[in-house]
Amino acid sequence: MTKFPRSREDAQNMDRTDPLAHLRAAFDLPVGLTYLVGHSLGPAPRSALKNLQAAAQREWASGLVGSWNSADWINLPARTGARIAPLIGVAPDEVTVCDSVSINIFKLAGSLIKAGETAPRLIVEKGEFPTDQYIISELSSLQNAELVHAEHDDGLSVLSAGGVLVKSLVDFRSGKVMDVEAAEQTARDANGAIVWDLSHATGVLDLNLADWGAKFAVGCTYKYLNGGPGAPGFLYVSEDRTHALRSLLPGWLGHARPFAFEDSYEPSNGVTRFISGTPPILSTASLYGALDLFDGLQTSDLEQKANRLGDMCLARFAELGLVSNSPAIGRPRGGHVSIHHADGYAVSRALFERGVHTDFRSPDIIRLGLSPLVLSYEQVWLALEELADILDSESWKDPRFQVRQKVT
Ligand SMILES: Cc1ncc(COP(=O)(O)O)c(C=O)c1O
């Protein structure tokens, strides 16, 4: 029987025994606000702000260019990647921080096609996060590789004939989760490869990529990792596959000897070969500080709490007659749940006015992000009460909630 709160008292009781409860105080969130958007932009941890301030003031303003050595800025992407590695279940030297998810997909999927170890076919599904679709489509014409724009959920069956599939582990709309182990078996049988987009998975799910046989992944750091707006992405390549791959954007800082300033390119030994140019030190410093929060945490605790919060939401949605396309109660799920509502945008604005922040995805999806570090069970319970009241009173019909902002 799935355990999730069925009353406010239940929620309070679960908060009392929540092993993550103490971490809520680590965030700089306005009082009285319920932040259900940690799946989009994680809120600011004090440890991130502190490290950012130190990097700006002490290292940049005072240390100046010498900080590349004295503060070890030059190795900050690899040092930060090493702190992400345990959260996805791989070795510390198999992850580096660099660029954005979009660019990392380009570099990694492109390098797999270029290596020629699999059929020259790039596969991406309709309904996949748009950047993944756009990048793969353009890459296929640049590399003269076949493009298969598969139907939603059909990517794996296409992969069974070989190629490179780019696939989100957690669907950004529904929160549906892929079975990585089974998918990797398909990839191995077909001599193909999967580049996992972990953007909605890292920092909220119990990920064991190495055990599951996953070899390649990218992800963002501004959602559940709370690295800050525009914090750089990360890239993972299993150690046994790195040597065969050359980045499609081979910049000087991915060179084996960047400060030898050689005319020809020789990739560095490890995953850092995927670094192109100068890393964004300030935003990486913010991310590095944010990762303090995860020290000593069990990723299974993160997943369990996110699932319980999701189950609680789904039970309430059903009572309210709301349709959700998220995996059902008791099923594996990412950290967010979605509801369909024809006037979802107006409902999300009405919630916002009551201090409950959600986001909206066209055409009719309200997403509730359930970051396990940030939220209490009771807070989410009360947010659902606000939702029920907004629907019951139809207060969302007020004209001021109908005006669309640029970012939804
Ligand atoms: C699944 C997924 N992939 C990629 C991105 C965006 O990547 P980028 O960091 O390049 O903006 C997002 C952003 O929300 C995402 O949810």
The ligand as an SDF file (V2000), in Angstrom:
LIG
                    3D

 16 16  0  0  0  0  0  0  0  0999 V2000
   14.3580   17.8720  -20.7340 C   0  0  0  0  0  0  0  0  0  0  0  0
   15.0220   19.1860  -20.9990 C   0  0  0  0  0  0  0  0  0  0  0  0
   16.0570   19.2350  -21.8680 N   0  0  0  0  0  0  0  0  0  0  0  0
   16.6780   20.3910  -22.1330 C   0  0  0  0  0  0  0  0  0  0  0  0
   16.2870   21.5730  -21.5370 C   0  0  0  0  0  0  0  0  0  0  0  0
   16.9250   22.8940  -21.8790 C   0  0  0  0  0  0  0  0  0  0  0  0
   18.2760   22.8620  -21.9870 O   0  0  0  0  0  0  0  0  0  0  0  0
   19.1890   24.1480  -21.9860 P   0  0  0  0  0  0  0  0  0  0  0  0
   19.9530   24.1080  -20.7060 O   0  0  0  0  0  0  0  0  0  0  0  0
   20.0460   24.0240  -23.1750 O   0  0  0  0  0  0  0  0  0  0  0  0
   18.3230   25.3620  -22.0350 O   0  0  0  0  0  0  0  0  0  0  0  0
   15.2410   21.5610  -20.6190 C   0  0  0  0  0  0  0  0  0  0  0  0
   14.8160   22.8180  -19.9790 C   0  0  0  0  0  0  0  0  0  0  0  0
   13.8930   22.9320  -19.2400 O   0  0  0  0  0  0  0  0  0  0  0  0
   14.5910   20.3380  -20.3520 C   0  0  0  0  0  0  0  0  0  0  0  0
   13.5550   20.2890  -19.5070 O   0  0  0  0  0  0  0  0  0  0  0  0
  1  2  1  0
  2  3  1  0
  2 15  2  0
  3  4  2  0
  4  5  1  0
  5  6  1  0
  5 12  2  0
  6  7  1  0
  7  8  1  0
  8  9  2  0
  8 10  1  0
  8 11  1  0
 12 13  1  0
 12 15  1  0
 13 14  2  0
 15 16  1  0
M  END
$$$$
